[in-house]
Amino acid sequence: MRTIRPLILTLLGILVFNPAAFAADETARVKELDAYWAKVARAVNTGDFALYKSTCHPEGVLVTGIKKQCYPLSKALARWKKEFDDTKAGTRESGLELRFRQRVGDDTTAHETGMFLYTAETADGKSIQEYIHFEALLLKRGGWKVMMEYQKSQGTKAEWDELK
């Protein structure tokens, strides 16, 4: 038993503290999250409300530092639905792009920090271009779901360009 214990501890140390294994896990998580965010952008760009809703945790929360408010994502989704429907109907063009400053997490949790650029063109010619600093807290539950979206503050194109 005395000779097996050091062997087991050594093997555990290799598995737990192996930087290459950690890097592989990190790369896999980021690839999964890139696919998640691509799905979010595709939903906004095409007006696919059901797809967008599927990326949100049912008990998710929206925090907006811009308006100093906090409420369930379900309430925000109800408010945003018309914009999705208009985009799908072709009476509005919507676009979403994301860039990241920091991405941390493990295989079931993620905290993503960066900016998003939301653009829209309405049927009456109104043009919208918003650079927003955001944070997102995600859980992996049968796929990644946003648990908390924090739209922190307005940003600028210069700040956006720094994140290339």
N, C-alpha and C positions, 0 to 999 in steps of 0.2 A: 504494500500500500504506500510506503514511503517513497518508492521510486515512481509510482504512477501519479501521485499528487503533483510533483513538479512538472511532469509531462502535460498533465491536464491544464495546469495554470499557464504553461507556456503556450499551448494551443489556443486557450481562451484569449490570451494576450495578443496573439497574432490575429485572431478573428476580430476582436474588439478594437484594437488599435492599429489596424492595417490601413494606412493612408490610401492605398490603391483601391481597397474595397470601399472606403468612404467616398472617394472621388467617383467611382462607378455608380454608387447609389445617388450621389449628388447630380451626376449627369443624367441619370434615368429620371429623377424627379423633375429636373428642369425641362427635359424633353416632354414629359407628361404635362407639365404646366404650360409650356409653349403651345401644346395642342389644345389645352383648355382655353387659353386666351384667344387662340385662333378661332375657336368655336364661338366665343363671346363676340368677337369682332364680326364674324360671318353672320351671326344672328342680327346684330345691329345693322350691318350693311345691306342685308336682304329683307329686313323687316320680319324675321322669323321669331315671333314672340314666344311660341312654345319652346323653341330651342334655347332662347335666352333664359326663360324661366327655369329650364332644366339645369342651368348652371348655378342656380341659387339654392342655398339651403332653405328649407321651408321655414326655419326659425331665424333666418338671417336678419341682419340689422344694417341699415344705412345711417351713417353719421355724416353730416355735412358741416364742415367748419365754415363754409361760405355763408350759409344761412343760420348757423348755430342751432341745428336741429338734429334729432336722433329719433328714428322710428323704424318699424319693421320693414324689411325689404318688400314684403307683400304689398304694403301701402304704396311704396315707390313704383312697383310693377304696375299696379292699377292706374297710377298717374301716367306712366310711360306708354301704356298699351296703345293709345291713339297714335302716337308717333310711330310705333312699330307698324300698326295697321296702315297708316298713310304711306310709309316706306314700301310696304308690300304692294299697295295699290298703285304705286308709281306717282303719287302726288307729292312725294317728299323724297329727297335723296339724303341718306344718312351715311355717315362713315365713322369708324372708330379705329384708332391706332394706339398702340401701347409701347412704352419704353420703360425699362427698369433701372433703378439705381441700386437696389439691394434685394436679394432673394435668399431667404433662409428657411430652413425647415428640416423635416425628416420624411420618412416614407408615407406618413399619414397627415402631416400638418405642414402648412406653409404660411409665411408672412412675406408679402411682396410689396415693395415700395417703388414708386416711380411716378410717371405722368401718363395721362391719356389725352389724346386729341380727339375731340368730338366735333364733327362737322355736319352741317345740314343745309339743305336748300329747299325751301318750301315752294308750293305752287304759286304763291303770290310774290315770289322773288326774294323773300327774306333769306339772308345768308347768315349762318351761325358758325363760328369757329371758336372753340373753347379749349384752352390748355389747362388741365386740372392736375394738381399734385394729389396723389392718392396713395392709400395703403389698403391692402386686402389681406384678410385672414381667411385661409381656406382649410377645409377638412376633406380628407379622402374617405368618402362613404359611398362605395359603389361608383366611384368616379369623383373627381374634384368638384367641390361646391364652395361657393363663397359664403362664409358665415358672417363676415363683417366687411363692408366697403366703407372706407372713410375718405370722403372727398374733402381733403384738407383745405386747399386754397386754390385760387386762380394762379395760373403760371403764365410764363411768357414764351414766345418762340425761341428766344435766346436760351432759356433754361431747357426747353425741349431739345434744341440742337446739341446741347452739352451731353445729352444722354444717348447719342448715336452709337 
